[in-house]
Amino acid sequence: METTEETTTKNAAETLENTSPTPGVPSLGRALIRALGMGFLAGLFAGVAVAFSDAIRLWLIGGVDWTVPGFGALLYSPLLAVLGAATAAFLSLVARWVPRLGRWLAPHGLLSALLLFAFFTWLFVAFYFQRDVFGEKVGMLGPPMLKVIGVSLVLLLALVGLVRFVALRFGWPQRLATRRGQIAALLIWAVLLVALLAAWKLAPPEHLQESPSAAAPAQKLPNVLLVLSDTHRWDTVGAYTGRKDLTPHLDALAAQGVAYRNTFSTASWTKPSVASILTGRYASSHTAMLKGSLLPDEITTLPEVLAGAGYENFGIVTNYNLTPFFNFHQGFHNYIYLPPNAPFGASDVQAKLIFVEVAKKIAARLKGSRETPEDYYVPGEHVTDRALATLKERDPSRPFFMFLSYMDVHDPYFRHPYDGYAISHRGSGQLDPNDAELIAEMKSLYEGEARYWDAHFGRLVDGIREMGLFDDTMIVVVSDHGEEFGEHGGFWHGTTLYDEQIHVLHIVKYAASSALAQAAGQQTDVWHSLVDVAPQILTEVGLPIPEEMQGRAVRTDNGTPIFSEEDHQGNVLAAVRFEHEDGRVLKLIHANPGNPRGLKEVELYDMGRDPGELQNLEPTAPDEVSHGKRVLGDAMQQAAKGRATAVEGELDAEMKAQLDALGYMEDEK
């Protein structure tokens, strides 16, 4: 026996779907037209709901931003309206072909929109958990993800059933079937969209005046210019290699400063390594290690210390990993993200909507090699122009700190002058590490990008000279990581800790007032880390180094091991370079079991005899491996000290598991 509510729901659905056809219009045609119209209308509302579900995913990472749902509604509403119309028409046909399903599939327009909302939201939930909660260390078919997928699917389908029941119970589909109801629905949708667009336009601008200005310092302090050349390999700098055709302007600066030949990154991709540059802390400590990670507010940054001493701080970046969304603007008075040409004119945060991300990938595939730098980043020419214009407008009574991030050496590798040809990670698909011709072409294009960057870096230095600022400015040039060209069976970066990915450039031209200005033209082979950059700068300008910074202002020998780590795309890696008691320089790398890159769990290399890290000594050198594990374990624990949002020096479960795999947690069992 059916209950009264079930009978009411059934009758409402049947009444909506079995209205007598208009004379002269075939019953099937009328049903399809009605389904198309209702599906389109319901899809408009579903698009707004999907925009909110995708926005909430981003809000969970970076906080509430009202520029997102309005922009998302403009994208998702038309998309789901079209998909809703098509799905409703399909459901209508199925209901006619299989009459017993008709009751469950009606009303077709409402059901199609609800199912599309559930499907897209389900994808967003899966994406959020796999990338941002599990850090890509769990596959989509792994047990934790299967639980998330199953539970979210059940909940969303239950929501679909509930909304459908309520809608039928109150007769909303019947009302929307009338012309008056459809007009009212369109007006409601329009009002909702206008409200979201108004919230978007009324949202405060991105963080441009974050740090309060301290009083100008009583004594004259040197200016500081920190220049980052993203993805710039150590061996494409003439000052290191002796080549005269690669980076003549950077080489000229090195001749007036100090070239650090053995500086290593803390990670092999941008976010954690740049966070280490700006905080003087390892990734385990500053915690900005995953794709969705933010730089915590509790971290003291280099620009915050400088702002407290009276510096006027500027940041100009063009890498989306360094945007205010990820909280990299801390301590800057004026922090500007120069965005690439995103689909649909999306801003930094809006470009992180999944629909826009997918559109970027599709566009790259369709373009193939016919791409432009603006599809990925703002070219160095414009970064330099913006930097020089900013310096001309600064307060001349205050010292300045400027952080510039150039992306030119990062892929895609464009041919210069630009002719539309490039090789890119996003557009190339799977590459063959044994294709010598391809690798030679990639390296040639890469070196061309280094020359292009160097030309505009030279313009920057010339402009500073013309303003009379050169002598009083400390200029620090670093890269955040390197690049792989098949050396270990792969390409690009972010998946290994071999030297081609973590050996970085590091050149410093000291202010004329510095004692180190007398060392102009010198080179040093002493090991350094990117965590040393912030302490070096603070020491040079005469400011105390915060206790939480783990880097060193001065390193005179190689007695302290160099530590690097990674948690990216499912690859959880740790590496340490150290001097063995017999004087050999060894490097031990530990990788998580079953890592996507296919790396062995433990690798050991003699860096003196095997700088290319090609002969793994782990099977034949048990004593050295055991010693290396102890050194790595110590380094990991030191790196975790002061970990953001955790107790001082406390290791989380994952770090303990990694130490356990090294055999270093036996005393705690």
C-alpha positions as CSV (number, residue, x, y, z in Angstrom):
1,M,0.0,0.0,0.0
2,E,1.2,3.5,-0.9
3,T,1.2,6.2,1.7
4,T,-0.6,9.5,1.1
5,E,2.7,11.3,0.5
6,E,3.9,8.6,-1.9
7,T,0.7,8.9,-3.8
8,T,0.9,12.7,-3.9
9,T,4.5,12.5,-5.2
10,K,3.6,9.9,-7.8
11,N,0.6,11.9,-9.0
12,A,2.6,15.1,-9.2
13,A,5.3,13.4,-11.4
14,E,2.7,11.8,-13.6
15,T,0.7,14.9,-14.0
16,L,3.8,16.9,-15.0
17,E,5.0,14.3,-17.6
18,N,1.6,13.2,-19.0
19,T,0.0,16.5,-19.9
20,S,-2.1,16.2,-23.1
21,P,-0.1,17.2,-26.1
22,T,-0.9,20.4,-28.0
23,P,-2.9,19.7,-31.1
24,G,-0.6,19.2,-34.2
25,V,2.5,18.5,-32.1
26,P,3.6,14.9,-31.8
27,S,3.5,13.6,-28.2
28,L,7.2,12.6,-28.4
29,G,8.2,16.0,-29.8
30,R,6.3,17.9,-27.1
31,A,7.8,15.8,-24.4
32,L,11.3,16.4,-25.6
33,I,10.7,20.1,-26.0
34,R,9.3,20.2,-22.4
35,A,12.2,18.2,-21.1
36,L,14.8,20.4,-22.9
37,G,13.2,23.6,-21.5
38,M,12.9,22.3,-18.0
39,G,16.3,20.7,-18.0
40,F,17.9,24.0,-19.2
41,L,16.1,26.0,-16.6
42,A,16.9,23.7,-13.7
43,G,20.5,23.5,-14.9
44,L,20.9,27.2,-14.5
45,F,20.2,26.8,-10.8
46,A,22.3,23.7,-10.6
47,G,25.2,25.7,-12.0
48,V,25.0,28.2,-9.2
49,A,25.0,25.3,-6.7
50,V,28.0,23.7,-8.4
51,A,29.8,27.0,-8.4
52,F,29.3,27.2,-4.6
53,S,30.5,23.6,-4.1
54,D,33.7,24.3,-6.1
55,A,34.1,27.6,-4.2
56,I,33.8,25.9,-0.9
57,R,36.6,23.5,-1.9
58,L,38.8,26.6,-2.4
59,W,37.6,28.3,0.7
60,L,38.6,25.3,2.8
61,I,42.2,25.9,1.5
62,G,42.5,29.6,1.3
63,G,39.6,31.1,3.2
64,V,36.4,32.7,2.0
65,D,36.7,34.8,-1.1
66,W,33.5,36.1,-2.6
67,T,35.1,36.7,-6.0
68,V,34.8,33.0,-6.6
69,P,31.1,31.9,-6.6
70,G,30.0,34.7,-8.8
71,F,32.6,34.0,-11.4
72,G,31.9,30.3,-11.0
73,A,28.2,30.8,-11.6
74,L,28.9,32.6,-14.9
75,L,30.8,29.5,-16.0
76,Y,28.9,26.6,-14.5
77,S,25.3,27.9,-15.1
78,P,25.5,27.9,-18.9
79,L,27.4,24.6,-18.8
80,L,25.0,22.8,-16.6
81,A,22.0,24.4,-18.4
82,V,23.1,22.8,-21.7
83,L,24.0,19.5,-20.0
84,G,20.8,19.6,-18.0
85,A,18.7,20.0,-21.2
86,A,20.5,17.2,-22.9
87,T,20.2,14.9,-19.8
88,A,16.6,15.7,-19.3
89,A,15.8,14.9,-22.9
90,F,17.7,11.6,-22.5
91,L,15.8,10.7,-19.4
92,S,12.5,11.5,-21.1
93,L,13.3,9.1,-23.9
94,V,14.4,6.4,-21.5
95,A,11.1,6.9,-19.6
96,R,9.2,6.3,-22.8
97,W,11.3,3.3,-23.9
98,V,11.0,1.7,-20.4
99,P,7.7,2.9,-19.0
100,R,8.3,1.3,-15.6
101,L,11.1,3.7,-15.0
102,G,9.0,6.7,-15.9
103,R,7.8,7.3,-12.3
104,W,11.4,7.3,-11.0
105,L,12.9,9.4,-13.7
106,A,10.2,12.2,-13.5
107,P,10.4,15.1,-13.5
108,H,13.2,14.9,-16.0
109,G,14.4,18.5,-15.8
110,L,14.7,18.6,-12.0
111,L,16.2,15.1,-11.8
112,S,18.8,15.9,-14.5
113,A,19.9,19.0,-12.7
114,L,20.1,17.3,-9.4
115,L,22.1,14.4,-10.8
116,L,24.5,16.8,-12.5
117,F,25.0,18.8,-9.3
118,A,25.7,15.5,-7.4
119,F,28.1,14.3,-10.1
120,F,30.2,17.5,-10.2
121,T,30.2,18.0,-6.5
122,W,31.3,14.3,-6.1
123,L,34.2,15.0,-8.4
124,F,35.2,18.1,-6.4
125,V,35.1,16.2,-3.1
126,A,37.2,13.4,-4.6
127,F,39.7,15.9,-6.0
128,Y,39.9,17.8,-2.7
129,F,40.5,14.7,-0.6
130,Q,43.0,13.1,-3.0
131,R,45.1,16.2,-3.5
132,D,44.7,18.4,-0.5
133,V,43.8,16.1,2.4
134,F,45.8,13.0,1.4
135,G,48.5,15.0,-0.4
136,E,48.4,12.7,-3.5
137,K,49.9,9.9,-1.6
138,V,46.7,7.8,-1.9
139,G,45.5,6.7,-5.3
140,M,42.0,7.2,-6.4
141,L,41.3,3.5,-5.9
142,G,43.2,3.3,-2.6
143,P,41.1,2.2,0.5
144,P,41.0,5.7,2.0
145,M,39.8,7.3,-1.2
146,L,37.3,4.5,-1.9
147,K,35.7,5.3,1.5
148,V,35.6,9.0,0.7
149,I,34.1,8.3,-2.8
150,G,31.6,5.8,-1.4
151,V,30.4,7.9,1.5
152,S,30.2,11.1,-0.5
153,L,28.3,9.4,-3.2
154,V,25.7,8.0,-0.8
155,L,25.3,11.4,0.9
156,L,24.9,13.2,-2.4
157,L,22.4,10.7,-3.8
158,A,20.4,11.0,-0.5
159,L,20.4,14.7,-1.0
160,V,19.2,14.3,-4.5
161,G,16.3,12.1,-3.3
162,L,15.4,14.5,-0.5
163,V,15.4,17.6,-2.8
164,R,13.4,15.8,-5.4
165,F,10.8,14.6,-2.8
166,V,10.4,18.1,-1.3
167,A,10.1,19.7,-4.8
168,L,7.4,17.3,-5.8
169,R,5.7,17.5,-2.5
170,F,5.2,21.3,-2.8
171,G,4.5,21.2,-6.5
172,W,7.5,23.2,-7.7
173,P,7.9,21.3,-11.0
174,Q,4.2,21.9,-12.0
175,R,4.6,25.6,-11.3
176,L,7.8,25.7,-13.4
177,A,5.9,24.0,-16.2
178,T,3.8,27.1,-16.7
179,R,5.0,30.2,-18.6
180,R,4.5,32.3,-15.5
181,G,6.5,29.9,-13.4
182,Q,9.3,29.8,-15.9
183,I,9.5,33.6,-16.0
184,A,9.5,33.7,-12.2
185,A,12.3,31.1,-12.0
186,L,14.4,33.1,-14.5
187,L,14.0,36.2,-12.5
188,I,15.0,34.4,-9.3
189,W,18.1,33.0,-11.0
190,A,19.0,36.4,-12.4
191,V,18.6,38.1,-9.0
192,L,20.8,35.4,-7.4
193,L,23.4,35.8,-10.1
194,V,23.4,39.6,-9.7
195,A,23.8,39.3,-6.0
196,L,26.8,37.0,-6.5
197,L,28.3,39.4,-9.0
198,A,27.8,42.3,-6.7
199,A,29.6,40.3,-3.9
200,W,32.4,39.7,-6.3
201,K,32.8,43.4,-7.3
202,L,32.4,44.6,-3.7
203,A,35.0,42.1,-2.4
204,P,38.2,43.8,-1.1
205,P,41.2,43.9,-3.5
206,E,43.9,41.4,-3.1
207,H,46.4,42.0,-0.3
208,L,48.4,45.1,-1.3
209,Q,49.0,46.8,2.0
210,E,49.4,43.9,4.4
211,S,52.2,45.0,6.8
212,P,52.1,48.2,8.8
213,S,54.9,50.6,8.1
214,A,57.5,51.1,10.9
215,A,59.2,54.5,11.2
216,A,62.1,55.0,8.8
217,P,65.4,53.8,10.4
218,A,67.6,56.4,12.0
219,Q,70.7,55.0,10.3
220,K,71.1,54.3,6.7
221,L,70.5,50.7,5.8
222,P,71.3,49.0,2.5
223,N,68.5,48.2,0.1
224,V,67.9,44.5,-0.7
225,L,66.9,43.1,-4.1
226,L,66.1,39.4,-4.0
227,V,65.7,38.0,-7.5
228,L,64.4,34.5,-8.2
229,S,64.9,32.8,-11.6
230,D,62.4,29.9,-11.4
231,T,63.7,26.5,-12.5
232,H,67.2,27.8,-13.3
233,R,69.8,25.0,-13.4
234,W,73.1,25.7,-11.8
235,D,75.0,24.6,-14.9
236,T,73.4,27.2,-17.2
237,V,75.2,30.0,-15.5
238,G,78.4,31.3,-17.1
239,A,79.9,32.3,-13.8
240,Y,80.0,28.6,-12.8
241,T,80.7,26.9,-16.1
242,G,82.9,29.4,-17.9
243,R,80.5,29.7,-20.9
244,K,80.3,33.3,-22.2
245,D,77.1,32.9,-24.2
246,L,74.5,32.0,-21.5
247,T,74.2,34.7,-18.8
248,P,76.6,37.5,-19.4
249,H,74.7,40.1,-17.3
250,L,74.5,37.7,-14.3
251,D,78.2,36.8,-14.8
252,A,79.0,40.5,-14.7
253,L,77.1,40.8,-11.4
254,A,79.0,37.8,-10.1
255,A,82.3,39.5,-10.9
256,Q,81.3,42.2,-8.5
257,G,80.1,39.9,-5.8
258,V,80.4,36.3,-4.6
259,A,79.3,33.2,-6.5
260,Y,78.2,30.4,-4.3
261,R,78.9,27.2,-6.3
262,N,77.3,24.6,-3.9
263,T,73.9,25.9,-2.9
264,F,71.1,23.4,-2.7
265,S,67.4,23.7,-2.5
266,T,65.3,22.4,0.3
267,A,62.9,20.9,-2.2
268,S,62.6,20.5,-6.0
269,W,59.5,22.5,-6.7
270,T,58.5,26.1,-6.1
271,K,56.2,26.5,-3.1
272,P,58.3,24.7,-0.4
273,S,61.6,26.0,-1.7
274,V,60.5,29.7,-2.0
275,A,58.9,29.4,1.4
276,S,62.3,28.3,2.7
277,I,64.0,31.3,1.0
278,L,61.5,33.7,2.7
279,T,61.4,32.1,6.1
280,G,64.8,30.5,6.6
281,R,63.0,27.3,7.6
282,Y,62.9,23.8,6.1
283,A,59.6,22.6,4.6
284,S,59.0,20.3,7.6
285,S,59.0,23.5,9.7
286,H,57.2,26.0,7.6
287,T,54.8,23.3,6.4
288,A,54.0,24.9,3.0
289,M,54.8,21.6,1.2
290,L,51.7,20.4,-0.6
291,K,49.9,21.8,-3.6
292,G,47.1,23.1,-1.4
293,S,49.3,24.2,1.5
294,L,49.4,27.8,2.6
295,L,52.3,29.6,4.3
296,P,51.0,29.8,7.9
297,D,50.5,33.2,9.5
298,E,52.4,32.1,12.6
299,I,55.7,31.9,10.5
300,T,57.9,35.0,10.7
301,T,59.0,35.9,7.2
302,L,62.1,37.8,6.0
303,P,59.9,40.8,4.8
304,E,58.1,40.9,8.1
305,V,61.5,41.4,9.9
306,L,62.6,44.0,7.4
307,A,59.2,45.8,7.7
308,G,59.7,46.0,11.4
309,A,63.0,47.8,10.8
310,G,61.5,50.4,8.6
311,Y,62.0,48.8,5.1
312,E,59.4,49.4,2.4
313,N,58.7,46.0,1.0
314,F,57.6,45.1,-2.6
315,G,56.9,41.8,-4.1
316,I,56.3,41.1,-7.8
317,V,55.6,37.5,-8.7
318,T,54.2,35.6,-11.7
319,N,54.2,32.0,-10.4
320,Y,50.7,31.0,-9.1
321,N,52.3,29.0,-6.2
322,L,53.4,32.4,-4.7
323,T,50.1,34.2,-4.8
324,P,48.3,35.9,-1.9
325,F,45.9,32.9,-2.0
326,F,48.8,30.8,-0.6
327,N,49.6,33.6,1.9
328,F,53.0,34.5,0.4
329,H,52.3,38.2,0.7
330,Q,53.1,38.2,4.5
331,G,55.2,41.2,5.4
332,F,55.0,43.1,2.1
333,H,53.5,46.5,1.8
334,N,52.8,46.0,-1.9
335,Y,52.6,42.5,-3.2
336,I,51.6,42.1,-6.8
337,Y,50.8,38.9,-8.6
338,L,51.1,39.3,-12.4
339,P,48.7,36.6,-13.7
340,P,49.0,34.8,-17.1
341,N,46.1,34.8,-19.6
342,A,43.7,32.5,-17.8
343,P,40.7,31.1,-19.7
344,F,37.6,33.4,-19.4
345,G,39.7,36.2,-17.9
346,A,39.9,34.4,-14.5
347,S,41.9,35.9,-11.6
348,D,44.4,34.1,-9.5
349,V,41.8,32.4,-7.2
350,Q,39.2,32.0,-9.9
351,A,41.7,30.2,-12.1
352,K,41.8,27.4,-9.5
353,L,38.2,26.5,-10.2
354,I,38.3,23.0,-11.6
355,F,36.4,24.1,-14.8
356,V,39.1,26.6,-15.5
357,E,41.9,24.2,-14.7
358,V,40.4,21.7,-17.2
359,A,39.9,24.4,-19.8
360,K,43.6,25.3,-19.5
361,K,44.7,21.7,-20.1
362,I,42.3,21.3,-23.0
363,A,43.5,24.6,-24.6
364,A,47.2,23.5,-24.2
365,R,46.5,20.2,-25.9
366,L,44.6,21.9,-28.7
367,K,47.4,24.4,-29.2
368,G,50.1,21.8,-29.1
369,S,53.4,23.7,-29.6
370,R,51.6,26.9,-30.8
371,E,51.5,28.5,-27.4
372,T,52.6,31.9,-25.9
373,P,54.4,32.7,-22.7
374,E,51.3,34.7,-21.6
375,D,49.4,31.4,-21.5
376,Y,51.6,30.4,-18.5
377,Y,53.2,33.5,-17.0
378,V,54.1,37.1,-17.5
379,P,57.4,37.3,-19.5
380,G,60.5,38.8,-17.9
381,E,60.4,41.9,-20.0
382,H,57.2,43.0,-18.2
383,V,58.4,41.9,-14.8
384,T,61.4,44.1,-15.2
385,D,59.3,47.0,-16.4
386,R,57.0,46.7,-13.4
387,A,59.9,46.5,-11.0
388,L,61.7,49.6,-12.4
389,A,58.4,51.5,-12.4
390,T,57.8,50.5,-8.8
391,L,61.2,51.6,-7.6
392,K,60.7,55.0,-9.2
393,E,57.6,55.5,-7.2
394,R,59.0,54.3,-3.8
395,D,59.6,56.4,-0.8
396,P,63.2,57.6,-1.2
397,S,63.6,58.2,2.5
398,R,63.3,54.5,3.3
399,P,65.4,51.5,2.4
400,F,63.5,49.0,0.2
401,F,63.3,45.3,0.0
402,M,62.1,43.9,-3.4
403,F,61.4,40.3,-4.2
404,L,61.1,39.5,-7.9
405,S,60.1,36.2,-9.3
406,Y,60.8,35.5,-13.0
407,M,59.3,32.4,-14.7
408,D,61.1,32.5,-18.1
409,V,63.4,29.5,-17.6
410,H,60.4,27.4,-16.4
411,D,58.7,25.3,-19.0
412,P,57.3,25.8,-21.6
413,Y,60.6,26.3,-23.4
414,F,59.9,28.9,-26.1
415,R,62.1,29.7,-29.1
416,H,63.4,33.3,-29.2
417,P,62.4,35.5,-30.7
418,Y,58.9,34.2,-30.1
419,D,57.5,32.4,-33.1
420,G,54.8,30.3,-31.2
421,Y,56.9,27.2,-30.9
422,A,57.5,25.6,-27.5
423,I,57.9,22.3,-25.7
424,S,55.8,22.3,-22.5
425,H,54.9,19.9,-19.7
426,R,51.2,20.6,-20.1
427,G,51.2,20.2,-23.9
428,S,53.7,17.4,-24.5
429,G,52.3,14.3,-22.9
430,Q,54.7,11.4,-22.1
431,L,58.3,12.0,-23.3
432,D,60.9,9.4,-24.0
433,P,64.0,9.8,-21.8
434,N,66.0,7.8,-24.4
435,D,65.2,10.3,-27.2
436,A,68.5,12.0,-27.5
437,E,67.3,14.3,-30.3
438,L,64.3,15.5,-28.2
439,I,66.5,16.1,-25.2
440,A,69.0,18.1,-27.2
441,E,66.2,20.3,-28.6
442,M,64.8,20.8,-25.1
443,K,68.2,21.8,-23.7
444,S,68.7,24.2,-26.6
445,L,65.3,25.9,-26.0
446,Y,66.0,25.9,-22.2
447,E,69.3,27.7,-22.7
448,G,67.6,30.2,-25.0
449,E,65.1,31.0,-22.2
450,A,68.1,31.5,-19.8
451,R,69.6,34.0,-22.3
452,Y,66.2,35.8,-22.6
453,W,65.9,36.0,-18.8
454,D,69.5,37.3,-18.5
455,A,68.9,40.1,-21.0
456,H,66.0,41.5,-18.9
457,F,67.8,40.9,-15.6
458,G,70.6,43.0,-17.2
459,R,68.0,45.8,-17.9
460,L,66.9,45.6,-14.3
461,V,70.5,46.1,-13.0
462,D,71.1,48.9,-15.5
463,G,67.9,50.6,-14.3
464,I,69.0,50.4,-10.7
465,R,72.4,51.9,-11.7
466,E,70.6,54.8,-13.5
467,M,68.6,55.5,-10.4
468,G,71.8,55.7,-8.4
469,L,70.8,52.7,-6.2
470,F,73.4,50.1,-7.3
471,D,76.1,50.8,-4.7
472,D,73.7,50.9,-1.8
473,T,71.8,47.7,-2.8
474,M,72.5,44.1,-1.9
475,I,71.4,42.0,-4.9
476,V,70.8,38.3,-4.2
477,V,70.0,36.1,-7.2
478,V,68.9,32.5,-6.6
479,S,66.9,29.8,-8.3
480,D,64.3,27.7,-6.4
481,H,65.2,24.4,-8.0
482,G,66.6,22.9,-11.2
483,E,65.2,20.8,-14.1
484,E,65.6,17.2,-15.3
485,F,66.3,16.4,-18.9
486,G,66.2,12.6,-18.8
487,E,69.1,12.2,-16.4
488,H,67.3,9.8,-14.2
489,G,64.6,8.7,-16.6
490,G,62.3,11.7,-16.3
491,F,61.7,15.3,-17.1
492,W,60.7,18.6,-15.5
493,H,60.9,18.7,-11.7
494,G,59.2,18.1,-8.4
495,T,59.6,14.3,-8.2
496,T,63.2,13.6,-7.2
497,L,66.0,15.0,-5.1
498,Y,68.9,14.3,-7.5
499,D,71.2,17.3,-8.0
500,E,69.8,18.3,-11.4
501,Q,66.7,19.2,-9.5
502,I,68.1,20.7,-6.3
503,H,71.5,22.2,-7.2
504,V,70.7,25.9,-7.6
505,L,72.3,29.2,-8.6
506,H,73.2,31.6,-5.8
507,I,75.0,34.8,-6.5
508,V,75.3,37.8,-4.2
509,K,76.4,41.4,-4.9
510,Y,77.0,43.0,-1.6
511,A,76.3,46.7,-0.8
512,A,79.4,48.9,-1.0
513,S,79.2,49.4,2.8
514,S,79.5,45.7,3.5
515,A,82.8,44.1,4.5
516,L,82.1,41.4,2.0
517,A,82.2,43.9,-0.9
518,Q,85.9,43.4,-0.8
519,A,85.4,39.8,-1.8
520,A,84.1,40.8,-5.3
521,G,84.7,38.2,-7.9
522,Q,85.3,35.4,-5.5
523,Q,83.7,32.0,-5.6
524,T,83.1,29.6,-2.8
525,D,82.6,25.8,-2.8
526,V,81.3,25.6,0.8
527,W,77.9,24.0,1.0
528,H,74.9,26.3,1.4
529,S,71.1,25.8,1.6
530,L,68.3,28.0,0.5
531,V,67.4,28.3,4.2
532,D,70.6,30.4,4.5
533,V,69.3,33.2,2.3
534,A,67.1,35.0,4.8
535,P,69.8,34.9,7.6
536,Q,72.5,36.1,5.2
537,I,70.3,39.1,4.2
538,L,69.4,40.0,7.8
539,T,73.0,39.8,8.9
540,E,74.1,42.0,6.1
541,V,71.6,44.7,7.0
542,G,72.5,44.5,10.7
543,L,69.2,43.0,12.0
544,P,69.0,40.0,14.4
545,I,68.0,36.6,13.0
546,P,64.8,35.3,14.6
547,E,65.4,32.2,16.6
548,E,62.9,30.2,14.5
549,M,65.0,30.5,11.4
550,Q,67.0,27.4,10.8
551,G,69.5,28.7,8.2
552,R,73.0,30.1,8.8
553,A,74.3,33.4,7.9
554,V,77.8,32.1,7.5
555,R,79.1,28.6,6.6
556,T,82.8,28.2,6.5
557,D,83.1,24.4,6.0
558,N,81.1,21.4,5.0
559,G,80.7,20.0,8.5
560,T,77.0,20.5,8.6
561,P,75.0,18.1,6.3
562,I,72.7,19.6,3.7
563,F,69.1,18.4,3.9
564,S,66.3,18.4,1.3
565,E,62.8,17.0,1.3
566,E,59.8,16.5,-0.8
567,D,56.1,15.6,-0.5
568,H,54.8,16.1,-4.0
569,Q,52.5,14.2,-6.3
570,G,52.7,11.2,-4.0
571,N,56.5,11.2,-3.8
572,V,57.6,11.6,-0.2
573,L,61.4,12.0,-0.3
574,A,64.2,13.0,2.0
575,A,67.9,13.5,1.1
576,V,71.1,14.4,2.9
577,R,74.6,15.3,1.6
578,F,77.3,14.7,4.2
579,E,81.0,14.2,4.7
580,H,81.8,10.6,5.7
581,E,84.5,10.1,8.3
582,D,86.9,9.0,5.5
583,G,86.5,12.3,3.8
584,R,84.2,11.2,1.0
585,V,81.1,13.3,0.2
586,L,78.1,11.0,0.2
587,K,74.4,11.5,-0.5
588,L,71.6,9.4,0.8
589,I,68.1,9.6,-0.6
590,H,65.1,7.9,1.0
591,A,61.8,7.5,-0.9
592,N,58.4,6.2,0.3
593,P,57.5,2.6,-0.8
594,G,55.5,2.4,-4.0
595,N,56.1,6.1,-4.9
596,P,54.7,7.1,-8.3
597,R,58.1,8.0,-9.7
598,G,59.3,4.5,-9.2
599,L,62.3,5.4,-7.0
600,K,64.1,2.9,-4.9
601,E,63.5,3.3,-1.1
602,V,67.1,3.9,-0.3
603,E,69.9,5.2,-2.6
604,L,73.5,6.1,-1.7
605,Y,75.9,7.9,-3.9
606,D,79.6,8.9,-3.7
607,M,79.3,12.5,-5.0
608,G,83.0,12.9,-5.6
609,R,83.3,9.9,-7.9
610,D,79.7,9.9,-9.2
611,P,78.4,13.5,-9.4
612,G,75.7,12.3,-11.8
613,E,74.2,10.0,-9.1
614,L,74.2,7.0,-11.5
615,Q,75.7,4.2,-9.4
616,N,73.7,3.3,-6.3
617,L,76.0,2.0,-3.6
618,E,73.2,0.9,-1.3
619,P,73.5,-2.8,-2.1
620,T,77.3,-2.9,-1.5
621,A,77.9,-0.4,1.3
622,P,75.9,-1.4,4.3
623,D,78.0,0.5,6.8
624,E,77.9,3.7,4.8
625,V,74.1,3.3,4.4
626,S,73.6,2.8,8.1
627,H,75.7,5.9,8.8
628,G,73.8,7.9,6.2
629,K,70.4,6.8,7.7
630,R,71.6,8.2,11.1
631,V,72.6,11.5,9.5
632,L,69.4,11.7,7.6
633,G,67.3,10.9,10.7
634,D,69.1,13.7,12.7
635,A,68.5,16.1,9.8
636,M,64.8,15.3,9.6
637,Q,64.4,15.8,13.3
638,Q,66.3,19.1,13.2
639,A,64.2,20.3,10.2
640,A,61.0,19.5,12.1
641,K,61.9,21.7,15.1
642,G,59.5,24.6,15.5
643,R,57.1,23.0,13.1
644,A,54.2,25.4,12.4
645,T,51.0,24.6,14.2
646,A,52.7,21.8,16.2
647,V,54.6,21.4,19.5
648,E,58.2,22.4,19.4
649,G,60.2,19.7,17.6
650,E,57.3,17.3,17.4
651,L,57.2,14.8,14.6
652,D,53.9,14.0,13.0
653,A,52.9,10.4,12.2
654,E,54.1,10.5,8.6
655,M,57.6,11.7,9.6
656,K,57.8,9.1,12.3
657,A,56.8,6.4,9.8
658,Q,59.6,7.6,7.5
659,L,62.1,7.6,10.3
660,D,60.9,4.1,11.2
661,A,61.5,3.0,7.7
662,L,65.0,4.3,8.0
663,G,65.4,2.2,11.2
664,Y,65.8,5.3,13.2
665,M,62.8,5.0,15.6
666,E,63.7,1.7,17.1
667,D,64.2,3.2,20.5
668,E,60.7,4.4,20.6
669,K,59.1,1.0,19.8
